């Protein structure tokens, strides 16, 4: 086997490992680290440093992601608790690994990555459905795999805080594929959307239900974008239909959580430590921290201590937190104005930076991914959380990593020069 052949084989193996990471998005994060370590080892053995450097050097999204990560590292210079600071840095490690993921992702393998993600979510859907039936109708059945959040949690591996967004985005991807494929593929993808819808209805994930409805509305708008009035009206109708449908079909516990959210919205200052008021109080207290440290923040490691100080002064009856449940406020409080600007750029800039790329059919997802994360990060620091941080990075690698080549409908590229070690053509 020639050097080029075994390097090509390592490239193919790493792309397969990347597909495995897509499969693991809604599951436990530990295997992801193991497979990423294996991928990194193959990546180092493979070499091709100039080729990889050229791909990264010309990719502005990669540099944006690196700037976001390294500014968190720089903030350690003014943090008091370095141990907590390095732990915070580790939470954003996927951004550092963008060098690996961006050069491993293959545009021609986009279909297998999306299928792997859909299969992983579908498996979790089946396990969650079993858990729901077991908890609500057949308590004598054997216990299934369940995240240990509360007695009625149905998600199998990670709790509803992480599982709900994965379900919602899988629903969006499935609906987009159903609209852009035909035959059996369309039927299969449509079933995956119905599965996500069904599980969301009893998941207890309010963020998942709302974000799913918003993404379905976005997809309707994207599909009819050429006719603005019709697109807007259709998006509004889909948004209302999905939200009402999910609520109507939701189980008692999920309905109670939604009703509780509505009732809590009228007592933000008095319903101490309840879900929505607590998020409101965390936002207010974090704004106090930002007001006291506007330019550089408190540093990556000092949020917990600073928040406790402010909480003791402003709202001593409320529980402290290690995370304000808002990614933008979190970044502003820990890394200052530049950290907030970099986070906003991570959401907004990639679709703009890649707007002149040739059409490879993935354009709607390039818009959908940052909009989805912008919304869900208003209620939780989802870039900072493990599984959702992984999901953001993997889809970013697929959508913004390798530049599209050999696209349907475009003039063919000139043939590459033959390799020196290639065998001469016969005849």
C-alpha positions as CSV (number, residue, x, y, z in Angstrom):
1,X,0.0,0.0,0.0
2,X,1.4,3.4,-1.0
3,X,1.7,6.4,1.3
4,X,-1.1,8.1,-0.5
5,X,-3.4,5.1,-0.2
6,X,-3.0,4.6,3.6
7,X,-3.4,8.4,4.1
8,X,-6.7,8.2,2.1
9,X,-7.8,5.3,4.2
10,X,-7.1,7.3,7.4
11,X,-9.1,10.2,5.9
12,X,-12.0,7.8,5.3
13,X,-11.8,6.3,8.8
14,X,-11.8,9.8,10.4
15,X,-14.9,10.8,8.4
16,X,-16.5,7.6,9.7
17,X,-15.6,8.6,13.2
18,X,-17.1,12.0,12.6
19,X,-20.4,10.3,11.6
20,X,-20.2,8.4,14.9
21,X,-20.0,11.7,16.8
22,X,-23.1,12.9,15.0
23,X,-24.8,9.7,16.2
24,X,-23.7,10.3,19.8
25,X,-25.1,13.9,20.0
26,X,-28.2,13.0,22.1
27,X,-26.3,10.4,24.2
28,X,-23.6,10.4,26.8
29,X,-20.6,12.6,26.1
30,X,-17.8,10.4,27.4
31,X,-17.6,8.2,24.2
32,X,-17.3,11.5,22.2
33,X,-14.1,12.3,23.9
34,X,-12.7,8.8,23.3
35,X,-13.5,8.9,19.6
36,X,-12.2,12.4,19.2
37,X,-8.9,11.3,20.8
38,X,-8.8,8.4,18.3
39,X,-9.6,10.8,15.5
40,X,-6.9,13.2,16.6
41,X,-4.3,10.4,16.6
42,X,-5.2,9.3,13.0
43,X,-5.2,13.0,12.0
44,X,-1.7,13.4,13.3
45,X,-0.5,10.2,11.7
46,X,-2.1,11.2,8.4
47,X,0.0,14.3,8.0
48,X,-0.9,16.4,4.9
49,X,-0.1,19.5,7.0
50,X,0.2,22.0,4.1
51,X,-3.2,20.8,2.7
52,X,-4.8,21.2,6.1
53,X,-3.2,24.5,6.8
54,X,-4.4,25.9,3.5
55,X,-7.9,24.7,4.2
56,X,-7.9,26.3,7.7
57,X,-6.0,29.5,6.7
58,X,-8.6,30.4,4.1
59,X,-11.6,29.7,6.3
60,X,-12.7,32.8,8.3
61,X,-15.2,30.8,10.4
62,X,-12.3,28.7,11.8
63,X,-10.4,31.9,12.9
64,X,-13.6,33.3,14.4
65,X,-14.1,30.1,16.5
66,X,-10.4,30.1,17.5
67,X,-10.7,33.8,18.6
68,X,-13.8,32.9,20.7
69,X,-11.9,30.1,22.5
70,X,-8.6,31.9,23.1
71,X,-10.3,35.0,24.5
72,X,-11.7,32.7,27.2
73,X,-8.1,31.5,27.9
74,X,-6.8,35.1,27.9
75,X,-9.4,36.0,30.6
76,X,-7.5,33.7,33.0
77,X,-5.1,36.6,33.3
78,X,-7.5,38.5,35.5
79,X,-9.4,35.6,37.1
80,X,-8.7,34.8,40.8
81,X,-9.7,31.1,40.7
82,X,-7.5,29.5,38.1
83,X,-8.7,26.0,38.8
84,X,-12.3,27.0,38.1
85,X,-11.0,29.1,35.1
86,X,-9.4,26.1,33.5
87,X,-12.5,24.1,34.0
88,X,-14.5,26.8,32.3
89,X,-11.9,26.7,29.4
90,X,-12.5,23.0,29.1
91,X,-16.2,23.7,28.5
92,X,-15.3,25.4,25.3
93,X,-12.8,22.9,24.1
94,X,-14.9,22.0,21.0
95,X,-14.0,25.4,19.6
96,X,-10.3,24.6,19.9
97,X,-11.0,21.3,18.2
98,X,-12.5,23.1,15.2
99,X,-9.1,22.6,13.6
100,X,-9.7,18.9,13.7
101,X,-13.4,18.8,12.9
102,X,-13.2,21.3,10.1
103,X,-10.4,19.3,8.3
104,X,-12.0,15.9,8.9
105,X,-15.5,16.8,7.6
106,X,-16.1,15.9,4.0
107,X,-18.8,17.7,2.0
108,X,-19.5,14.5,0.0
109,X,-20.3,12.7,3.2
110,X,-22.9,15.3,4.4
111,X,-25.7,12.7,3.8
112,X,-24.1,10.1,6.1
113,X,-23.5,12.6,8.9
114,X,-27.2,13.7,8.8
115,X,-28.4,10.1,8.7
116,X,-26.1,9.2,11.6
117,X,-27.6,12.1,13.6
118,X,-31.1,11.1,12.7
119,X,-30.5,7.5,13.7
120,X,-29.1,8.5,17.0
121,X,-32.1,10.7,17.8
122,X,-34.5,8.0,16.6
123,X,-33.0,5.5,18.9
124,X,-33.4,7.9,21.8
125,X,-37.0,8.5,20.7
126,X,-37.8,4.8,20.9
127,X,-36.1,4.6,24.4
128,X,-37.9,7.7,25.6
129,X,-41.3,6.3,24.3
130,X,-40.7,3.1,26.2
131,X,-39.9,5.1,29.3
132,X,-43.1,7.2,29.0
133,X,-45.3,4.1,28.5
134,X,-43.6,2.4,31.4
135,X,-44.0,5.3,33.8
136,X,-47.6,6.2,32.8
137,X,-49.2,2.9,31.9
138,X,-47.2,-0.3,32.7
139,X,-45.1,0.3,35.9
140,X,-44.4,-3.5,36.2
141,X,-42.3,-3.4,33.0
142,X,-38.5,-3.5,33.4
143,X,-36.9,-0.1,34.0
144,X,-35.5,1.4,30.9
145,X,-32.6,3.7,30.4
146,X,-33.5,7.0,31.9
147,X,-31.6,10.2,32.7
148,X,-31.5,10.8,36.5
149,X,-33.2,14.2,36.7
150,X,-36.5,13.5,38.4
151,X,-39.0,10.7,38.8
152,X,-40.8,11.4,35.6
153,X,-37.9,12.1,33.3
154,X,-38.3,10.1,30.0
155,X,-35.1,11.0,28.1
156,X,-32.8,8.0,28.0
157,X,-29.2,9.3,28.3
158,X,-29.2,13.1,28.9
159,X,-32.0,15.0,30.7
160,X,-34.6,17.1,28.9
161,X,-32.5,20.2,29.2
162,X,-30.1,18.7,26.6
163,X,-32.4,16.2,24.9
164,X,-35.1,18.7,24.0
165,X,-32.9,21.0,21.8
166,X,-31.4,17.9,20.0
167,X,-34.9,16.7,19.3
168,X,-36.0,20.1,18.0
169,X,-33.0,20.5,15.7
170,X,-33.4,16.9,14.5
171,X,-37.0,17.7,13.6
172,X,-35.9,20.7,11.6
173,X,-33.2,18.7,9.7
174,X,-35.7,15.9,9.1
175,X,-38.4,18.3,7.8
176,X,-35.8,20.0,5.5
177,X,-34.7,16.6,4.1
178,X,-38.3,15.5,3.6
179,X,-38.9,18.6,1.5
180,X,-35.7,18.1,-0.6
181,X,-35.9,14.4,-1.2
182,X,-38.4,12.0,-2.8
183,X,-39.7,8.5,-2.6
184,X,-38.7,6.3,0.3
185,X,-36.3,8.9,1.6
186,X,-39.0,11.4,1.9
187,X,-41.2,9.0,3.8
188,X,-38.3,8.0,6.1
189,X,-37.5,11.6,6.9
190,X,-41.1,12.5,7.4
191,X,-41.4,9.6,10.0
192,X,-38.4,11.0,11.8
193,X,-40.1,14.4,12.1
194,X,-43.2,12.8,13.4
195,X,-41.1,10.9,15.9
196,X,-39.4,14.1,17.2
197,X,-42.9,15.8,17.4
198,X,-44.3,12.9,19.4
199,X,-41.5,12.7,21.9
200,X,-41.4,16.4,22.3
201,X,-45.0,16.3,23.3
202,X,-44.2,14.4,26.5
203,X,-40.5,15.3,26.9
204,X,-41.3,18.2,29.4
205,X,-38.8,20.3,27.4
206,X,-40.4,23.7,27.0
207,X,-37.4,25.0,25.1
208,X,-37.5,22.0,22.8
209,X,-41.2,22.5,22.0
210,X,-40.9,26.2,21.4
211,X,-37.7,26.0,19.4
212,X,-39.2,23.1,17.3
213,X,-42.2,25.3,16.5
214,X,-39.9,28.2,15.6
215,X,-37.7,26.1,13.3
216,X,-40.7,24.7,11.5
217,X,-41.9,28.3,10.9
218,X,-38.4,29.2,9.6
219,X,-38.4,26.2,7.3
220,X,-41.8,27.3,5.9
221,X,-40.4,30.8,5.3
222,X,-37.3,29.4,3.7
223,X,-39.3,27.2,1.4
224,X,-41.5,30.1,0.2
225,X,-38.8,32.9,0.5
226,X,-39.4,34.0,-3.1
227,X,-42.9,35.2,-2.1
228,X,-42.5,37.3,1.0
229,X,-46.1,37.8,2.0
230,X,-47.0,34.1,1.5
231,X,-43.8,33.1,3.3
232,X,-44.5,35.3,6.3
233,X,-48.2,34.2,6.5
234,X,-47.2,30.5,6.2
235,X,-44.5,30.8,8.8
236,X,-46.9,32.4,11.3
237,X,-49.5,29.6,10.6
238,X,-46.9,26.8,11.0
239,X,-45.6,28.4,14.2
240,X,-49.1,28.6,15.7
241,X,-50.0,25.1,14.4
242,X,-46.9,23.4,15.8
243,X,-47.1,25.1,19.2
244,X,-50.8,24.4,19.6
245,X,-50.4,20.9,18.3
246,X,-47.6,20.1,20.7
247,X,-49.6,21.5,23.6
248,X,-52.8,19.7,22.7
249,X,-51.0,16.4,22.4
250,X,-48.7,16.8,25.4
251,X,-49.1,14.7,28.5
252,X,-50.3,16.0,31.9
253,X,-46.8,16.7,33.3
254,X,-45.8,18.6,30.2
255,X,-49.0,20.6,30.3
256,X,-48.4,21.4,33.9
257,X,-44.9,22.7,33.1
258,X,-46.2,24.9,30.4
259,X,-49.0,26.2,32.6
260,X,-46.5,26.8,35.4
261,X,-44.4,28.8,33.1
262,X,-47.3,31.0,32.2
263,X,-48.4,31.6,35.8
264,X,-44.8,32.3,36.9
265,X,-44.5,35.0,34.3
266,X,-46.8,37.1,36.4
267,X,-44.8,36.7,39.6
268,X,-41.2,37.1,38.6
269,X,-40.1,38.8,41.8
270,X,-42.2,36.7,44.2
271,X,-42.1,33.1,43.1
272,X,-38.8,32.5,44.8
273,X,-36.6,29.8,43.1
274,X,-39.3,28.7,40.7
275,X,-38.1,28.1,37.1
276,X,-38.9,31.2,35.2
277,X,-38.6,33.7,38.0
278,X,-35.2,32.2,38.9
279,X,-34.0,32.7,35.4
280,X,-35.2,36.3,35.5
281,X,-33.4,36.8,38.8
282,X,-30.2,35.2,37.5
283,X,-30.4,37.6,34.5
284,X,-30.8,40.6,36.8
285,X,-28.0,39.6,39.1
286,X,-25.7,38.8,36.1
287,X,-26.4,42.3,34.7
288,X,-25.2,43.7,38.0
289,X,-21.9,41.8,37.5
290,X,-21.6,43.1,33.9
291,X,-22.3,46.6,35.1
292,X,-19.4,46.3,37.6
293,X,-17.0,44.6,35.2
294,X,-18.1,45.8,31.7
295,X,-14.9,45.7,29.7
296,X,-13.1,42.6,30.6
297,X,-15.6,40.7,32.8
298,X,-14.7,38.8,36.0
299,X,-12.6,36.2,34.2
300,X,-13.4,32.7,33.2
301,X,-13.1,31.3,36.7
302,X,-14.8,33.9,38.9
303,X,-18.4,33.9,37.9
304,X,-19.6,31.6,40.7
305,X,-18.0,33.6,43.4
306,X,-19.0,37.0,41.9
307,X,-22.6,35.8,41.4
308,X,-22.8,34.6,45.1
309,X,-21.6,38.0,46.3
310,X,-24.2,39.8,44.2
311,X,-26.9,37.3,45.0
312,X,-26.3,37.7,48.8
313,X,-26.6,41.4,48.4
314,X,-29.5,41.7,46.0
315,X,-31.6,38.5,46.5
316,X,-30.4,36.4,49.5
317,X,-33.6,34.3,49.5
318,X,-32.8,33.0,46.0
319,X,-30.4,30.1,45.3
320,X,-27.0,30.9,43.7
321,X,-26.0,29.5,40.4
322,X,-22.9,28.5,38.4
323,X,-24.5,29.5,35.1
324,X,-27.0,32.4,34.5
325,X,-28.9,30.3,31.9
326,X,-28.2,32.8,29.2
327,X,-25.1,32.3,27.0
328,X,-24.8,36.0,26.0
329,X,-25.0,37.2,29.6
330,X,-22.6,34.5,30.7
331,X,-20.0,35.6,28.2
332,X,-20.4,39.2,28.9
333,X,-20.0,38.6,32.7
334,X,-16.9,36.4,32.3
335,X,-15.1,37.8,29.3
336,X,-16.5,41.3,28.9
337,X,-17.6,43.2,25.8
338,X,-15.2,41.5,23.5
339,X,-16.4,38.1,24.7
340,X,-20.0,39.1,24.0
341,X,-19.1,40.4,20.6
342,X,-17.2,37.2,19.7
343,X,-20.2,35.1,20.8
344,X,-22.6,37.2,18.7
345,X,-20.2,36.9,15.8
346,X,-20.1,33.1,16.3
347,X,-23.9,33.1,15.8
348,X,-24.3,35.7,13.0
349,X,-21.1,35.8,11.0
350,X,-20.7,32.3,9.6
351,X,-23.7,32.5,7.2
352,X,-22.5,35.9,6.0
353,X,-18.9,34.8,5.7
354,X,-19.9,31.8,3.5
355,X,-22.6,33.6,1.5
356,X,-20.6,33.5,-1.7
357,X,-19.9,29.8,-1.6
358,X,-21.3,27.8,-4.5
359,X,-24.7,26.3,-3.8
360,X,-24.3,22.8,-2.3
361,X,-27.9,22.5,-1.2
362,X,-27.1,23.1,2.5
363,X,-27.9,26.8,2.5
364,X,-31.0,26.6,4.6
365,X,-29.2,24.8,7.4
366,X,-26.5,27.5,7.4
367,X,-29.2,29.9,8.3
368,X,-31.1,27.6,10.6
369,X,-28.2,26.5,12.8
370,X,-27.2,30.0,14.2
371,X,-30.8,31.1,14.5
372,X,-31.6,28.0,16.4
373,X,-28.7,28.5,18.8
374,X,-29.4,32.2,19.2
375,X,-32.9,31.4,20.4
376,X,-32.2,28.5,22.7
377,X,-29.2,30.3,24.3
378,X,-31.6,33.0,25.6
379,X,-32.8,30.4,28.1
380,X,-29.6,28.4,28.8
381,X,-25.9,28.5,28.1
382,X,-26.1,25.9,25.4
383,X,-22.7,26.6,23.9
384,X,-21.2,25.9,27.3
385,X,-23.2,22.7,27.9
386,X,-21.6,19.4,26.7
387,X,-24.0,17.8,24.2
388,X,-25.4,21.0,22.7
389,X,-21.9,22.4,22.4
390,X,-20.9,19.3,20.5
391,X,-24.0,19.6,18.3
392,X,-23.1,23.2,17.4
393,X,-19.5,22.3,16.6
394,X,-20.3,19.2,14.5
395,X,-22.9,21.0,12.4
396,X,-20.6,24.0,12.0
397,X,-17.9,21.7,10.8
398,X,-20.3,20.2,8.2
399,X,-21.7,23.5,7.1
400,X,-18.8,25.9,7.4
401,X,-15.7,23.6,7.3
402,X,-14.9,22.2,3.9
403,X,-15.6,24.5,1.0
404,X,-18.1,23.0,-1.5
405,X,-16.5,21.4,-4.6
406,X,-17.8,19.5,-7.6
407,X,-21.4,20.7,-7.1
408,X,-24.3,19.6,-9.2
409,X,-25.3,22.1,-11.9
410,X,-21.9,23.8,-12.0
411,X,-19.2,23.4,-14.6
412,X,-16.9,20.6,-13.9
413,X,-13.6,21.4,-12.4
414,X,-10.5,20.6,-14.6
415,X,-9.2,17.2,-13.9
416,X,-6.5,17.0,-11.2
417,X,-3.0,16.2,-12.3
418,X,-2.2,12.5,-12.0
419,X,-0.4,11.4,-8.8
420,X,3.2,10.4,-9.3
421,X,2.5,7.0,-7.6
422,X,-0.6,6.3,-9.6
423,X,-0.4,3.3,-11.9
424,X,-0.4,4.1,-15.7
425,X,-3.7,3.6,-17.5
426,X,-3.9,0.4,-19.5
427,X,-4.3,0.3,-23.2
